[in-house]
Amino acid sequence: MNSESTGPGPGPDPGPAEQAGNPPPPHPTGQWAAVQPPGWTVPGPLGPGSPPPPAPLAGGWAPPPPAPRPGVIPLRPLALGEILDGAVTTMRRYWKVQLGITAAVMIVLTLFQAAVLLPGGQGAGGLSTSGTSDSTTGETVAGLLVGRGLTGLLAQLAQIVLEGALIVVVGRAVLGLQIDPVTAWRATKPHAWRLIGLSIVVLLITLGPVAVPVLLALALAAAGAPTGGWASIAVLGVLAAVPVAVWLWTRFAVSAPALVLESATIRTALRRSARLVRGSWWRVFGILLLNAVLTALLTGVLALPFMALGAAIASATGGSELAITAALMVGTAVAGVVVNPFSAGVVALLYIDLRMRREGLDLTLVRASAATAAAGRQ
């Protein structure tokens, strides 16, 4: 369902005008999601499971009650530390489902890479070219490039779909709801191709400003323009385009959670992300940058022992690159099992935080949590 519906979406209880029978004013187009994940919305007012109001203190002032925390985060706008902690807590509480999904994807991907790139160290994807003619060497190198291109493409597609499944898990984790790998995959499967299409669109949008000066410089070079002229255009153009690319990357950073959790179209997901990030660009950029740095560091730390082992084996076997490549594949797979859930968790929780800040999603989640708790006691 398209989330650009102009009808009212989840929000606070009706005001006096609505109680008097007047129609409620429509929310701005695209402001509210028309579709929510299972368990996020409960119609009607809060029921018997609602927490009692705090007792007033002297002077009639009552302190605000602590935000309920039925799942991995408190149901209120989040601080940076709470987003990171929520991602780690999700990994700890839902390690079986996240490990199952991520390990399955990484194992299949690693086996495919091994089949393409490590067929005895020779052939279409092999690394060994000693003792071959120039033509054979050229074919081997071409096969290696094609093999790495295929594995790289498959890796990107797998990462995109994996991120969608992990976002589904986080969507359940915020309310402490249980989920299994099969359910997570079934919830992700209808969005898989749209996720891939969304990633391609975001990539084109982000790299577009950088590609323009590069293509212009190449065209001038092909036309015989002076080297200094087209080289200056390329360098200065790229330097000017990089900030634009970073701005676009941040603007559309939460489009994947919007697509998965709201069952949105690609266009709607992009618009939703732009609306949510608007006014919070620097904060969103800082969180995404920190997430990228932590992910890179964690990947390096986890993959380093395997790389060292591969180098030791290569040294003991006379410098074979096969051992290094195999060790790198295994190390990357092991790191991905840990890094992917954390990174996807940060992005999903950032999306939820933005919706709580801009759309009052925390009120809807509190209502849903109270209704779920009340139903559990019946």
N, C-alpha and C positions, 0 to 999 in steps of 0.2 A: 504493500500500500504506500502511496506517495505521502511523505510526511509534510508536504507543503499545504496540507489542509488548512482552511481558514476557520474551521470550527474550533471550539474551546478544547484545550488539552488539559493535562493534569496540572493542578494548581491549588491555591488555597480554597477554603470553603466559600460558598456564595456570600456575597455582601448583602446589605439591606435592600438595594435595588432589585436584586435577583429574588430575594425572599418575598418582595412585594408583588412579584409576578411579572416584572419587566424583563425583557430578554437581556441576557448578559452581553456585554460588548465583545465582539470577536477579538481573538488574539491576533497580533500582527502575523502576516503570512510567513510561514517558516519558523515562527518563534517556538512553537511547541511541536513535539513529536506526536504523530497520530498513532504510532505503534510503539509499544513498550515491551521489554523482555518479560517472559512469564514470571509472575510473582511480584512485579514492580507496581502494579496498579490494583487498587481495590475500590470499587464504587461506594459512595455513601460516606457519611461521617465516621469518625473514629468510634469504635465499639467499646465493649467492656474491657478489652485488653489494653486500652490506652492508659498510660501512666498517670497517676493522680497529680493535680497541680501542687506546687510547693506551698507549704504553709507560710502565710505572710509574716514578716518580722515586724519589729516595732516601727511605727510610723507608716505602716501599710505597704512597705516595700518588700517585694519577694525576689530572692535571687533567681536568676534563670536556671532551670534544671539542666543537669549535664545531658549532652546529646546522647541519645540511645546508640548503642553499638551492637547490633545483632550479628554483624559479620566482621569483616576485616578492617572496616573503617568506621569512625563515628559519623553519624548521619547529620553532617553540617559541612559548610565549606572547609576545605582541608588546607593545612600548611604543607610546606615542602616535605618536611620530615614525615608527616602522616601519609603522604602519597608513597614515598619510598618504603615506609614501614608496611603500608597496606600491600604493596607488591610482594614484599618478603613474606608477610603473614599468609598471603594467598598461596605462595609456594609451599609454605610449611603445612598449612591445613589441607590443601588440595594437592599434595605432592603425588598421590597415586594417579589422579586423572591427568594432571599436567605432565608428569613423567611418562605416563602411558602414551599420551598423544604425541609429545615431543620426541620421545625415544623411537616410536614407530616411524615417524617421518624421517628422523635423522638416520635411522638404520637403513631404510629403503634408499634414501639419497646416497649414503655412503657406499652401499653395495652397487648401486648404479655407477657411481664414480669409479669404483674399483674395476668394474667390468669394462668400462670405456678406457680408462687411463692406465690400468695395470694388467694388461693381458700378457704376462710373462716378460714385461719390460720391452716388448717389441710390437710391431704391427700398427694398427690404426691409431691407437692411443698411446703406444709405448714410448718410453723415454730413452731407450738405448739405440744409438745409431752407429756404433763402432763396427767396422768391418763391412760397411755397405757402400755401394756406389753413390755418386752424387744424385742420380735420379731417385734411387731408393731412399736416400736421406731426405730429399725434398718431399717425397710422398709421405714419409714418416712424420716430418714436421707439419705438413698440411693436415695429416690425420690427427695429430696431437692438438692442433689449433681448433679443428672442428670438434673433436671430442671435448675439449675444455669449454668450448662455446656451448655445446649441448648441456654439459653438466652444470655450467654456470646458469644457463636459462632455467633448467629444471630446479636448481637450488633456489632461484628467486621465486619461481612459482610456488614451490613447496613452502617457502618462508611466508609468503603472502597468505596462503590458505591456513597455515599453522597459526599465524597471528590471529586470524578470524576465530579459530577454535579456542584459543587462549582468551580472547576477549569475551567469548560466551561464558567461560568459566568465571572470569572476574565479575561479569554481570550477575551471576548467581551468588558469588562470594560476598558481595556487599551486604546481602541480607542473611548470610549464613545458610543459604539453601544448598542442599547436596546435589551433586551431578556426577554422572559417570562418563567415561570416554565415549561410549556409544551415543548417549544423549547429546553430548557436546558436538560430536561429528554430525549428527542428524540436524542439529540447529545451525551448523555452519554450511552444510552442503548446498542448501538453496542459494547461498550468497557467494559461492566460490568463484564463479565466473565474473560476477560483478566486482568482487574484490580484486581480481586480476585486472579487469578493465580499469577500475579506479586507480590502481597502482601505476598502470601505464599512463593514464591521463595526468596524474600528479607528476610523474617523471617528466613528461613532455612539457607541462606547464612550468616546472621548476628549471629545467635545462634550457627552455626556449630562449630566455634572455642571454644566456651564455653562448648559445649556438649562433645567434644572429651575427655578432661581430666576427666570430670565427669563420662562418660561411662567407661573409663579405670579404674578409681578408683573403681567403682562398680564391674567390672569384677575381679579385684584383691581381693576385699573383699569377693566376692562369692567363689573365689578359696582358701580362707583361709589365705591370706597374713596378716602380722601383721598390727594392726590398725594404728599405727604411720606411716607406709609406705604408705598405700593407702590414708590415710587422708592427708598426706603431698602432695602427687601427686595431689589430688583434689584441695586443697587450692592454691598451687603454680601454678598449671595449669590454674585455673580460673583467678587468678591475672594476669598471662601472657596473657591470651586470651581476657580479657576485652578490652584492647586497640585495639586489632585487630578487635573485634566486633564493636567498636565505629568507627573505620576507615572505615569499610565496610558499616555501617549504613549511614555515611556521604557521602560516594562515590556514593551510589545509592539513595540518598535522593530525587532527582528530577526526578526519573524514572516515577512516576505516571503522572506528567504534560506532560512529553515527550510522554507517551503512549496515553494520551487523546488528546492533542493538535496536535500531529503529526500523529495520527492514526497508531502508531507503534506497532510492535509485542513485546512480552515480552522481547525477546533477544535484539531486537534493542533498546528498552527503557532503558534497563540496560546499554548497550554500550553507548547510548547517554548521560545518566547521568554521567557515568564514564568520558567521554570526557569533558563534561562541567565543572565538579568539579575539574578536574586535574589542578593543579597549583593554585587553590583557596581553598584548603581543609580547612585551618584554618579559613578563613573568613566564609565559608559555615557552618562549625561546630559551630562557635560562634553564627551565626544567628539562626541556628536550636536549639541550646541550649537555647538561649534567648526566642525563640518562645515556647519551652517546658515549661520554667519557667513561662512565662506570662500566658500560657494556664492553667497550674496547679493552679496558684494563682487566676486567674479569675474564674475557676471552683469552687474552695473552697469558694470564696466570694459569688458567686451566690447561691451555694447549702447550705451554712451555715444557712440562715434563715429557710429553710425547715427542716433541720436536727434538729434545735432547737425546731421548732414547733412539730416535731414528738416526740422528747424527752419529751416535756411538756405533750403531749397527753398520751404517755406511762406512765408517772408518775401519771397522773390523773386517769388512768384506771388500775392501779395496776401493772405496769411494763410490759405491753404487747409489744412484739417485732414487732407485726404486724404494729403498727402505725409508728414505726421507719423505718421499711423497705419501707412502702408506701411513707413516706415523703422523704426518700432517693431517691426513683425512680423518684418522681416528681421533686425534686431538681436537680437531674442529667439531666433530660430531659430539664428543663428550662436552665440550664447552657450550655447544648449542643447546644441549639438554637443560643446562642451568641458565644460560643467558637469555634465551628466547622467552621463557615464562616471565622473567623479571622485566625485560624491556616492554613486552606486550602489556604487562600489568601496570607499569607506569603510565603508558599512553592511555589505557582504558580508564584508569583512575583519574587522570588529568581531564579526560572528557567528562566523567561523572562530576568532578569538582566544578568544572565550568558550568555545567547545567545546574548544579546546586546554587552557584553564585548568581546566575543570570535568570534562571527559570523557576527557582524554588523547588527543585527536584527533591531536596531533602525532606520537604513536607510530605510529598507523595510517598517517599520511601519509609518515612516514619509511620504513615498510615498503613502501608502495606505490611510493615513489620509487626505493628500492633494487631492487625487482623490475623496475620499468620500465627502469632503467639496465642491469640484467643482461640483460634480454631484448633490449635494443638492441645489446649486444655479441655476441650469438649469431649 
